[in-house]
Structures are given as C-alpha cells and as structure tokens.
C-alpha cells in the first residue's frame, strides 16, 4: 500500500490520521448522546457541538478519502430522535423568534439526515 497519490490524504499514515480524527468526532457525539440530556440542550456546549461534529463528519466523508469512518445509519437516526426531542422540548424556553426556531430546526434535521444518507449509501 504505502502511498497511492500526491494528495495530502493519499497514503497509509494520512488514512490512519483521518480515521483517528473521525473516530474522535464520533466518540464525542456518542458520549454526549449517551449522557445527561441536559448536556445537549440548545444553549449547552454539546447542544451546539453535536451538530458541528456531525457536519464535520459529513464534509470529511464526502471527500471519499480512505480512513474516514462514520457511525451506522441506524445510530445516526437514534441520535437524531434523541437530540430533536431535547431541542423541541427546550428551545421555546430560550425565546427564539418563530422564524429562527423553524429555520434552525430545518438545519438540524438536514445535518442528521445528510450524514445518515451518506452513511447508508456507503453501507449499501
């Protein structure tokens, strides 16, 4: 194996590094989702960082580099249900405008869905 091209991600060491990066992002999401639901409320650190990690995973995996790992599509769907249940329950307490509430929820749904679709396509 070794090196298969001139790109930054075209060798075994880069693939190992990319795997470590994506594994860390997944582990952080998994830990946040398995933890106290208070930690993923919309105004808490993991309430913001979970969707960030999911979008980073999506952006990385879309590149098709060797080494990028993804969670199972079923896992992403479970995370989505849990996350949105907390978000829906807590967001109104932060008094967002109705347009912001609707648009933000659309972004959150898309974030989970696009990663699940990409993962499902790879699993097929």
N, C-alpha and C positions, 0 to 999 in steps of 0.2 A: 504494500500500500504506500505508505510514506507520503509523498506529495503527488497530487494529480492535476495541479494547475498553478497559475501565478497569483491567484487571488489570496486575500488575507485569510480566507476560510478553506483553502484548498490543500490542507494536509492534516495528518492524524492529530497533531498537537492542537491545532485550531479546533478540530472536531471535539476533542476532549474538553477543551476550554468552553466551547459553546454548550456542550452537554452540562458542564458544571454550572454555567450561568442559568440555563433554562431550568435545570433541576432546582436551583435555589429559588427562582421565582415561583415555581410550582409548590415547593415546600412551604414558602411563606404564605401562599394563598391557602393551602391545605390546613396549615396551623391556625390561621385566622378564622377559617370557616368551621373548624372543629372546636374553637374556643368559645368564650363567652360572647353571646350575641351583642352585648353592649359594645364590644370592641369593633364591630362592623357597622355601627350606626353612622348615618351620613356625615356627621360632624366629628367623627373619631378618625384617628390615623389610619387604621385598617379599612375603615369605610371608604376612604379615599384611595389607599394604596392597592387594595384588591383589584379594582378595575384597571388601575395603572399597570399592575403586573400582568393582567390578562391581555391588555392591549400590547404590551411589550412582547409577550409570548407570540401573539398573532403576527406582529410585524417581523419578528425574527424568523418564525417558521415559514412565513410567506416567501422568504428568500430561497428556501429549498436547500439550505446548507446542510451538509452531513453533520450530525451531532445534536441538532436541535431536538429536544424532547418535548412532548406535550402530554397533558393528562388525558385520560379516556373521555370520550364524548359524554358518556353517562355521568361521569364525575362532574363535568362542567355543568350539565343540566341540573344536577342536585345542588351545586353551589349557587347557580342562578336562582333556583326556587328559594333557597335559604336566604340569600343576600337580599333579593327583592322583597321577601316577607318582612325583613327587618327595615328595609328602606321605606316600604309603603307604610309601615306602622309608625315610623319615627319622623318622616320628612315634614309633615304638616306642623309639628311642634317647632320647627325651625322657621316657620312662617315665610316660605318662599312664595314668590308670585306664581300664579297659576301657569303662566307660560313657561317659566323656568322649570317648575315641577314636571310639566309634561315633556318638555324637551330633554331635560336631564334623564328622565326615566327611559325615554327612547334611546338615548346614547348608552345607558347601562344595558338595556336589553340587547342592543346591537353588539356591544362589547362581548357579552357572553355568547350570543348566537354565532357571531363570525368565527370565534375560536372553536366552538363546538362543530360548526360546519367544516372548517379546515381539518380538524382532528378526525371527524367521521370520514372525510374524503381520503385521508391517509390510511385509515383502518380498513377501508373497503378493498 
